Amino acid sequence: MLSKKAKYAIKALIFIAKDADKSPLPVSIIAEREKIPKKSLESILLELRNAGYLYSKKGISGGYVLSKSPEEISLVGIVRLMDGPIARVSCASAFHYRSCEECLDEAACSIKKVYLKIREEELKILSETSIADMISNEQLTSCNLILEHA
């Protein structure tokens, strides 16, 4: 399951990306517009900055801007940064592998086999989806809603 922290990070990146041509965005504006608790957002934006996704400017006209283009920011990196491993069971994790204590024969384990498939599909989707794609999806949905009500 996607944590609130990862969801907030994605929402904040989308919001900042939509405003990319303008001046840095203060935490308070992002928090207010995206309905994210300010204290949580401050911590998330700091992590994103430390990971190289954002640049921060201090001072009266300070705030956050993207340090990469929205096309270069894939969801897989954000989800891993915020939530850790993609795999839902440790024996199916690529980077955080641990065998299960209760497993008698890992090679024959049907649980591992299913979760390896799930991890691969999730990785594929998250790797192929960028912040720019998320913005495009929002715009398509908005256009469809307008057309339905016309």
Buried (B, 14 or more C-beta within 10 A) or exposed (E): EEEEBBBBBBBBBBBBBBBEEEEBBBBEEBBEEBEBEEEBBBEBBBBBBEBEBBEBEEEEEEBBBBBBEBEEBBBBBBBBBBBEBBBEBBBBBEEEEEEBEEBEEEEEBEEBEEBBEBBBEBBEEBEEBBBBBBBEEEEEEEEEEEEEEE
